[in-house]
Amino acid sequence: MSCISQSTKSHLTLTSLIDSYIRDRRHRLTCELDFYRCQKSLRDAVRKAALSIRCDGRRHNHQRRLNATVLKRAADRLESASARLGVCKNFDALMRVVENELRGVRGVGELTRYDIALRIGAKRCLEPQRVYLHAGTRQGAKAIGLNATRDAIETKDLQLEFRRLKPHEIEDCLCIYKDQLWEIMSRRRSPASLIGVALGRVRRARGCR
């Protein structure tokens, strides 16, 4: 959820948005991942990660609407795969194990698979080296002009302002600030392109093609 007030949105730049993320969100995300990093064993971390349990015992917002039975099924599958998760050499490999184990679990989508992998990765000290995309981050990626059809994007493909963030922080930023990114990037376009966008909206509103 965005922490940017309505009164400051019109003055946002990409730099100030990244400043806002670092100020308002970075520490919170670090604390969330520290909870899994500090679990006694990998198996404990895997189970809590899959059940989407936070440090306060409540469920993470991203998974709050998922059926508890679905999350338990995911936790059982991943707990049985703890040995394979424990030998992954990088986050990409860990992500593949999570995806393969949860592919057949109905109700577990790409966002939940990524969230679970990120939490388990915290315990294994394995961070993403690319920016993984799901529904929310794809909108943010589109806003900044990137091809959002891929599973992940390289940090070198992003604007320089994003280089201040780690890949998993960029994923978080693209997701929670996707609406603001559309506004910021639209102001960077030339007047001609903005007129074209406006005319396109008018035509669509009138039912034209």
N, C-alpha and C positions, 0 to 999 in steps of 0.2 A: 504494500500500500504506500502511495506517495506521501511524503512528509512536507511537500512544498506547498506553501500557502497560496491561495488564489491571488492575493495582491502582488506576489512576486513573479507569477508565471509569465506575465507579459515582458518581463525584463530578463528572462532566462537566456543564457547562452550555453553552449555545450560545456564550456569550462566551469561555469557556475553550477550546472547540474551535477558534474562530477564532484565539485566541491561539496555540494549538498549530500551526495551519496556518501562520501568519505566521512562527513560530519555526523550524519544521521543514521546511517545504515551499517557501515563497515563493522563497528564494534559489536553490534547486535548479531550479525551473521557469524562473526568469530566466536562469540559466546555460545551460539547455537551449536556450532561444530565442535567446540571444546567439550561439550557434554558427552559426545560420542568418543572423542579422543581420549577421555579420561575413564572410560569403562574398564573394568578389571580384565576382561578378556575380549578377544575378537568376537566370539560367539555372543557375548552379552551385547556388544555394540551392534552386531548384525541384527539381532532380534529387536532391539529398541529402534534401530534405524528403520527397519521394515514396518514396524508397528507405528512409526511416525510419532513416537513419544518424545516430548520435550523435557527439559530439565525440571519443569514444574509439574510433570506428570500428565499434562494435558496433551491433546493431539495437535500437530502442526496445522496451521491454517490451510496450507495447500491440500491436505488430506482430510480435512474436517468432515467433508460430505461422503467420504468413502465408507462403505459398510465394514463394520469391525471384522466380519467373517472373511472378507476379501483380504484385509491387511494381515489377518492371522495366517491365511493360506500363503501369502507372500512371505511372511516371516518363517513359516515352516520350511518352505522350499529353500530359502536362502540360508537358513541355519544349517540345513543338511549339506549345503555347498560351502560351508565355512573353510574347509581345507583348500578348496580351489581359490576362494577369495583371498586366502592367506598367502598364496604364492604369486599373486599377480605382481608384475614388475612395474606397472604404470597404471594410470587411471583409465586409459583406453581399454586395457585388458580387463580391468575390474568391471568397467561398464559393460563389456561384452558378456561377462559371466552373469551379471545382474539381468541384462536383457534376455539372455537365453533361458534363465531360470523362470523369469516372470512373464515371458511372452504368452504363455497359455492361460495366465490368470486373468479372467475377465474382470474388468473394472480398474485394472492397473494400467494407466496410460504412460506416455513418454515422460511427462513431468514427474510423476511419482517414481518411475524407474530412475530418472536422473537424481532426484532428491535423495533417494535411498543410497544410490552409488556414492553421492557426494558425502553423505554421513559416514558410510563405511570407509570411504577413502580417508576421512579425517582420522580414523583410528589407525589406518595403515600408513599415514603420512604420505598419501598419494593425492596430489591435487591435479585437476584438469590442466592440460597444457593448451587446450583449444576451448572455444566457447560453444558449448552444446546448445542446440536449439530445440524448443518445444513451442506450443501454441503462443504463449505470451512473448517469448524472446523472438519468435519469428516476426511478430508485429514490430518489435523494436528494431530488428535487423532491417526490415523493409523500410522503416522510417529513415534510417541512415544510408539507404541506397544499396544495400547488400543483397545478394542472391540468398533468399531464405528457404530455398527448397532442399538445401543440404542438411545433414544431421548435425554438423558443427562447422564453425568458421575459424579461420586463423586470426590471431590478434594483429598480425601485420596488415590485414585487410581492413582494419578499422581506422577511424580518424585518430590522429595523434593524441587527442585529449584522453582517449580511453586507455592509453598505455600506462597511465598512473594506477590502473586497477589490475588485479589478477584475473585470469580468465573466468573463474567462478564468480567473482565480483561483477565482471562485465555482464555475465548471464543474468545476474540478479538485477543489475541496473537496467538492462534492456527490457526486462519484464516489468518492473514496477514503475518505470518512467516512460513507457512506450508512448503514451499520449503526449507527454511533454516533448519527446523527441520528434514526433511528427510536427509539432508547432515550431520547434527550433529549426529543424531542417527546411521547413517551408519558407522561413524567412531568409534562408541562405540562397534560395533559388533566385534566378534573374526575374525581373518584372515580367518579361515576356512569358516565362514558364508559369508564373503565378496566374497570369491572365488566362493561359491555356487551361490550367487546372480549374479556375473559376468557371470558364465557359463549359468545360466538360461537366461540371456539377450541374449547371443550368440545364444542359441538354438532357442529362440523366433524369433530372427532376421533371422535365417535360415529356419524358418517355421517348426521346430521340435516340438514334443509334449513331 
